[in-house]
Amino acid sequence: MAVLRRALHAGSWYEGSGLELNKQLEDWLGAADLSHGPAKAIIAPHAGYSYCGACAGFAYRQISPVVVRRIFILGPSHNVRLAGCALSCASIYQTPIYDLHIDVQVYRELKETRHFGWMNLDADEEEHSIEMQLPFIAKVMQGFKNSFTIIPILVGSLSPEREALYGRLLAPYMADPQTLFVISSDFCHWGQRFRYTYYDRSCGPIHRSIQNLDKMVCTKCVR
C-alpha cells in the first residue's frame, strides 16, 4: 500500500496553490542563466522561497531534464538527532504541482547495505530540507514526470569516517549519467540563535566573513 508524505510546508514556506507556485517557479527559472549546465549535481537552499527562490532557480536552471531519470535528494536533519543517514518510509512525496515517486529498487539496494536507518512519517513531514527541493524538481521535470524517480535521504551529523563510507556507497549512482544529485544546504547559519558567531575580522564587515565561509565550503565541494 502506497504511503503518502504530505507537503506540510506548502502554504507557509512556499505557495500552496499549484497555479501560483508554478508561476513563481517559472519566473525564477526564466530569470536564471544557463551557465554551468548540464549539471550532474547541484547545491540548492532550503529556506522559504521568499528568501531563496531566485538562488534556487539559478541552481535548478543548470539541470537538463532530458537525461535525468533518478534524482537523489540529500537534506540535513533539523529536528531528529541522527548519526548516519535515513530513508523515508513513504513511497510518494506530495507537491502542489504533482506527486513524486520514490525509487523502490534503489531504496532496496541502500537498505541492503545496512548503513541506512529509517525516518518515521511524522519526522519526515516535519523536516523541511528535502521538501523545499520538491516543487523545483517537479517543475524542472514536468515534461518527463512519468519517467523519473526520487531518492530522498536525510543526513545526520556525520564523522569524517561516516562521510567517506556514504560517499563510497553513493559513488556508483553518481557515476550513472542518468542520475542527478540535489544537495539541500543553506551553508552558513550565522547568529546567536544558531549558536555560531565566528567572525574573521580580516574580511571586514561580518557579512563578508560569512560569505568567505560559504566560499570555503564551495571550494571543498569542488575538490
C-alpha positions in Angstrom: 0.0 0.0 0.0 1.4 3.4 -1.0 2.3 5.7 1.8 2.0 9.5 1.0 4.2 12.1 2.6 2.1 15.3 2.7 3.6 18.7 1.7 3.1 20.2 5.2 5.2 23.3 4.4 3.1 24.3 1.4 1.1 27.5 2.2 3.7 28.7 4.7 7.3 28.2 3.5 6.2 28.4 -0.1 3.0 28.9 -2.1 0.3 26.3 -1.6 -1.6 26.9 -4.8 -0.3 24.8 -7.6 -1.1 27.5 -10.2 0.6 30.3 -8.2 3.6 28.1 -7.3 4.0 27.1 -10.9 4.1 30.8 -12.0 6.7 31.7 -9.3 8.9 28.8 -10.3 8.7 29.7 -14.0 9.7 33.3 -13.2 12.7 32.3 -11.1 13.9 29.7 -13.6 13.3 32.0 -16.5 15.4 34.8 -14.9 18.4 32.5 -14.4 21.1 32.0 -16.9 22.2 28.5 -18.1 25.9 29.0 -17.4 27.1 25.8 -15.7 24.9 23.0 -17.1 24.1 20.4 -17.7 24.7 19.8 -14.1 25.5 16.4 -12.6 24.8 17.7 -9.1 23.5 21.0 -7.6 23.5 22.6 -4.2 20.2 24.4 -3.5 19.0 26.3 -0.5 16.1 25.2 1.7 14.9 28.5 3.2 11.5 29.9 2.5 11.1 30.7 -1.2 10.6 34.4 -0.5 14.2 34.4 0.7 15.9 32.0 -1.7 13.6 31.4 -4.7 15.9 33.2 -7.1 19.0 31.5 -5.8 17.4 28.0 -6.1 16.1 28.9 -9.6 19.7 29.5 -10.7 20.8 26.1 -9.4 17.8 24.2 -11.0 18.3 26.1 -14.3 21.5 24.1 -14.8 19.7 20.8 -15.0 18.9 19.0 -18.3 15.7 17.1 -17.6 16.1 15.2 -20.9 18.8 13.0 -19.5 17.7 12.7 -15.8 15.9 9.6 -14.7 16.8 9.4 -11.0 17.2 12.2 -8.5 18.9 11.8 -5.2 17.9 14.5 -2.6 20.3 14.8 0.4 18.9 17.1 3.1 20.3 17.7 6.6 18.2 16.7 9.6 17.0 19.7 11.6 14.6 18.0 14.0 15.9 14.5 14.6 19.2 13.5 16.1 20.9 11.3 13.6 24.5 9.9 13.5 24.0 8.4 10.0 21.6 8.7 7.0 18.0 7.7 6.9 15.4 6.8 4.2 11.8 7.6 4.1 9.0 5.2 5.0 6.8 6.9 2.4 6.6 5.9 -1.3 5.1 9.1 -2.7 6.0 12.7 -1.9 3.3 15.2 -2.4 3.8 18.6 -4.1 1.2 21.3 -5.1 2.2 20.6 -8.7 2.1 16.8 -8.9 3.3 13.9 -6.8 6.8 12.4 -6.9 7.5 8.7 -6.6 10.4 7.2 -4.6 12.6 4.7 -6.4 11.8 1.4 -4.7 14.6 -0.5 -6.3 17.3 2.0 -5.2 15.8 2.1 -1.7 16.0 -1.7 -1.5 19.7 -1.6 -2.6 20.5 1.1 0.0 18.7 -0.9 2.7 20.7 -4.0 1.9 23.9 -2.1 2.8 22.7 -2.0 6.4 24.1 1.6 6.8 20.8 3.4 6.3 18.1 3.9 9.0 14.5 4.9 8.6 12.7 8.1 9.4 9.1 7.7 10.5 6.4 9.6 8.7 6.0 12.3 11.3 9.7 13.1 11.3 9.7 13.1 7.5 6.8 15.5 7.2 8.2 17.8 9.9 11.6 18.1 8.1 11.8 20.9 5.5 15.3 20.5 4.0 14.1 17.8 1.5 10.6 19.2 0.9 11.8 22.6 -0.2 13.5 20.9 -3.2 10.5 19.0 -4.3 8.5 21.8 -6.1 11.6 22.9 -8.1 12.2 19.2 -9.1 8.6 18.8 -10.1 8.7 22.0 -12.2 12.0 21.2 -13.9 11.0 17.6 -14.7 7.4 18.5 -15.6 7.8 17.3 -19.2 9.1 14.0 -18.0 7.0 13.5 -14.9 6.2 9.8 -15.7 9.8 8.8 -16.4 11.8 9.7 -13.3 12.0 8.8 -9.6 13.4 10.4 -6.5 15.7 9.0 -3.7 15.3 11.2 -0.6 18.0 10.7 2.1 18.0 12.5 5.4 21.6 13.2 6.5 22.6 13.4 10.2 25.8 14.7 11.9 28.5 12.5 10.3 32.0 11.8 11.4 34.7 12.0 8.6 34.7 8.2 8.6 31.0 8.0 8.1 31.1 10.7 5.4 33.7 8.6 3.5 31.5 5.5 3.9 28.4 7.1 2.5 30.5 8.6 -0.3 31.6 5.1 -1.3 28.1 3.8 -1.1 26.6 6.5 -3.3 29.5 6.8 -5.8 28.2 4.1 -8.2 24.9 6.0 -8.5 26.8 9.3 -9.0 28.6 7.6 -11.9 25.4 6.9 -13.7 24.8 9.6 -16.4 21.1 9.5 -15.8 21.3 10.2 -12.1 21.2 13.7 -10.6 22.2 14.7 -7.0 20.5 17.6 -5.3 22.3 18.7 -2.1 20.0 20.8 0.1 22.0 23.3 2.1 21.8 26.9 3.4 25.5 26.9 4.0 26.5 29.0 7.0 23.8 29.5 9.7 25.2 32.6 11.4 23.9 34.2 14.6 23.1 33.8 18.3 20.1 31.6 17.7 22.3 29.2 15.8 25.0 29.4 18.4 27.5 30.2 15.8 29.1 33.7 15.6 32.6 33.1 14.2 33.9 36.3 12.8 37.2 36.7 10.8 37.9 40.5 11.2 40.4 40.4 8.4 37.4 40.0 6.0 36.0 43.4 7.0 32.2 43.5 7.7 30.6 40.5 9.3 28.7 39.6 6.1 32.0 39.4 4.2 33.3 36.9 6.8 30.1 34.8 6.4 30.4 35.0 2.6 34.0 33.8 2.9 32.9 30.8 5.0 30.4 29.8 2.3 33.1 30.1 -0.4 35.4 27.9 1.6 32.7 25.2 1.6 32.2 25.6 -2.2 35.9 25.2 -2.8 35.9 22.0 -0.7 32.9 20.6 -2.6 34.6 21.2 -6.0 37.7 19.4 -4.8 
